[in-house]
Amino acid sequence: MRVVTWNLWWRFGPWEQRQKAILAVLRELRPDVVGLQEVWSAGSENLAEWLAGELGLHWAWAPSPASERWQRRIGDPGVEVGNAVLSRWPVSDQAVLRLPAPDELDDGRLAFHARLAGPSYEIPFFTTHLTSAPTASALRCQQVTALAEFVAAHRSGTDFPPVITGDFNAWPDSDEIRLFGGCRTAPAAPGQLFLDAWEYADPTAPSATWDPANPYVHGSPPARIDYIHVGPPEASGLGHVLGVRRAGDGPVDGVWPSDHLAVVADLADGSE
C-alpha cells in the first residue's frame, strides 16, 4: 500500500500551473492513499475532487471552519481551505476534529479521519495540519494530544494499524513529535504508540520536506516537518514500513508543485 502526504500550498504562488505539476507527480507515484493539506475549494471546483477524477480515485474533503483567516492573505473571500483524502478504495466513514488553538492563532486547523474499505482490511486513515507559528511548540503539544485521542476514538474495528499523515510543522526531535510518537516520552493517549515511517528510510537519503532548494521557501534552514506515522504493525506484518522517500522535490516543466515536498511510504497491506 503506497501512502503519500503532501501540503499543497493552497492558492498561493502560481497555483494554476502548480495544480498541473501536482497532478503529474501524483500520477507518476500511483498512490493508494493520499493525505492532503491546504487544499482549495472555490464554488463548484475543488482541487481534491479534480485530482481524484484525473487519477481515478475516491476522495473526501473537510473544509476549515476559519477559511476567512486564509482568505485575507490572498484577497479572495470565495476560496475555502481544508484537508482531503484521496483513496483507491471507497471511504466508508469519516470524522473531523478542529484542533485546539487560542483565538489569535486559530485559523481552523483540522484532523480528518477517513475509514477506507480496503481489499482485505478496513484502514483507519488520518491527515492533519498543525499550527505553523515557530514559537507554538506548546500549542502543538496540545494539538497532538487531541489528535492522539481522536485516533484512539476511531481506530478500532480492524486489524490494520492507524496511519496518520500530515504537516506537523515540527522538527523530529521537537516535544510535539516525541509526545505524539509515545516511545521517547509518555504517550499523548494512554498505551498508544506511533512509529515515524522515516525511521525506516535510508539514513543518507535527503529527508527535508521544507527545503530552501525550493524557490518558494525563503530564509529557513532545511527541516523535516511532514510525516507519515503508523501504529505498531500487527504480528501478521500489517502496516510494516517497507520504504520511505521524498517526492515533488523538483520542478515539473519549470514549476515546483508546492512549497512543501511530499513524503511517500510503502506499507505491507496484507493483500498477498
N, C-alpha and C positions, 0 to 999 in steps of 0.2 A: 504494500500500500504506500503510494507516494503522497506525502503531505508537504504542502507549501504554506508559508506565512509571508505576508507582504503588506507593508504600508504603502498605499498608492498615491499619497500626497494630494489628495482631494482635487480641487480645481486650481491648484497653484501652478505657476510656470506655464509652459506651452502645453496645456492639458490635452488639447485635441490631438496633437502629434504624439504625446506621451501615451495616450489611450491605445494607439496602434502599436506602439512599442511594447506596452504591457501585454497585449494580446499575443504578439509574436513570441515573447519569452514564454508565456504560459503554454502556447501551442507546442513549442519545442519540448517543454518539460513533460507534457502529458500527465498532469497530476490526477490523483484520485480524489483528493480533498484539498481545498484551499481555504485558509482563514485570511480575510482581508480587513484592513483598517483604512480609515479615511477614504471611504467610498462615497461618491457623489450621487445624488438623485435630484433631478430637476424636471418638474412637470411629469410627463409620461415617460421620461427617459431615466434609466438607472444603469450605472456603469456595471454593476454586478450582473444585472439581467442581460445586458448586451454581451458581456464576456461569456456568460453561461450559454447563450444562444449560439455564439460563434464556436464554442468548444464542445457543444453537445452535452452540457452538464446541467444538473439541477441547481437551484440557488435559493437562498433565504437571506433576508435583509433585516437589520434592526437600526432604525434611524435614531440619531441623538435627540434627546429632549431639549437640547440647548443649541440648536444649529445657528441661532441668531448671533451667538458669540463668534462663530466662524465666519458668518456672512459679512460682518463688519470688516473683516480683513481683506475681502475681495470686492466689497461694494455691490454685492448681488444678493438681495433678500429672497431670491427664488430657488436657492440651491441648498439642499439638505446634506448632512454628513452622517455617516454611520459605519457600522461593521457589517460584514457579509460573509457567507459561506457558499462556496461552490463545491458540488459533490457529484461523483459518478453515480451515487446511489441516492434514492429518494430521501427526503427529510421527513421523518415520521413524527417529530415533536420538536418544539423549540421554546426557549425561555430567554428573558432579558433581565439583566441586573444593572441598575445605574450605580456606578461606583461612588463611594463617599468622597466628598470634597467640600471645603469651605466655599462660601459664595464667591469670594474673589478669585478662586481657581477653578470653579465648577463650570466647565464647558461641555458637560454632558457625556463624559467618558463612560463606556459600557463594557460589560462582559456579556457575550452572546453564546448561548448553548444551542446546538443543533444535534438531535439524535438521528443518526444515519442508519438506514436499513441496509447494512452491508450484506454481501452474499452468504456469509457464514455466521456473522455475529452483528448485533446492533453495536454501533460505535458512538460513545459519548464524546462529542467533539465540541471544543470551546475556542472562541477567539476574543481577544481583549485589547484595549488600548489605554494604558495608564497615563496619568498626568505627566507632562513633559518638563515642568519647571526644574532646572538643575538642582535647586535647593529643597526640593519637595520629597526627599527620601522618606521622611517620617510619614508623609501622606501616602506615598506609595506602599509603605508597610501596612497602613490601614486598608488600602485598596486590595493588596494581595491576600490579606486576611479575609476580606469579604469575598474575593474570588475563590479562595480555597473552600470556604463554606458553601458557596454557590455550586462548585464542582461536587462537593460531598452530597449535596441535595439532589444531584441529577446523574450520578454515575452508576447507580445500582441497576439491577435487572439484566446485566450482560456480563460475560466473562472477559470482554475486551477492556483493557485499561483505558482510563480517560486520556485524551490527547488535548493539550492546552497550547494554543498558539497566540502570538501577538507581539505588539510593540510595547515592551515594558519600560522603555525609556530609562533603563538602568544597566549599569555595568555588571558583569558576572559576579564580582566579589562584593556587591552592594548588600546592605542589610535586607532590602526587599527581596532580592533574588535568593539569598540564603534562607530567608524566612519562608518563602514560597516552596523551595525545594524540600525543606524539612529534614535534611540529613546533616547539615552543618550547624544547626541550631534547633530549638524546639519548633515543631511544625506549626504552620498557621492554623490548621484544623487538626484536632487530635488524631494521631495514628495515620495521617495521610502524607505520603511521600511522593515526590515527583522528581524525575530524572531529566536533566538538561541534555537534550539529544546531542548537542555539540560535544559533550564529553566523549562521544564515540567516534569523533572525527579524527582525521589525520592531524596531529598537533602542529605540523608545519604548514597546513593549509591556511590561506587567508580567511579570517573569520569576522572582520569588522563589517557590520551592516550599516553603520553610519561612517562613511569613508570620504575623506577630503579629496580622494581621486575623482569623486563625483562632483561635477561643477555646481550642483545645487547645494552642496554642503560648504559652508564658509566658516572659517575661524575656529574649528573644533578638531581635536585630535581624533584619530580613528577609534571607534568603540563598537563593541558587540552589544546591541540593545534590543534585538529582535530574537524571539525564542520559539522553539518547539519543545514543550515539556510532555513527558509521558509517564503515566503511572507505572510502577514496577511491573515487568512482564509476568504473566501467569506461568505456571510450571510448563505449560504447553509451548511457551515461547511467544505467545501473542503479544504484539506491541514491542517486541525486541527491536532495537535500533540497528539497522544494517549498514547505514551510511548517512553522512550529513555533508552538505556543501552550500555555498552561496550560489545565487543566480541573479540575473538582472544587473550584473556587475560591469556593464559596459554599454556603450551606445548601440542603438538599433537604427540603422540608416541615419546616423548622425545625431540621434536623440536618445538621451538617457531616460529610461522609463519612469523613474521615481527618484526622490531624494534618498530613500532607503533602498537597500539591497534585500532581495528575498532570501529566505532560508528554505532548503529542501531536505527532507529526511525520508528515507525509505524504511518502512516498518514491516516486520513479519505480520501478515494478516490472517494466517491460519487457513487460507483457502486451498492450499496444496495438499 
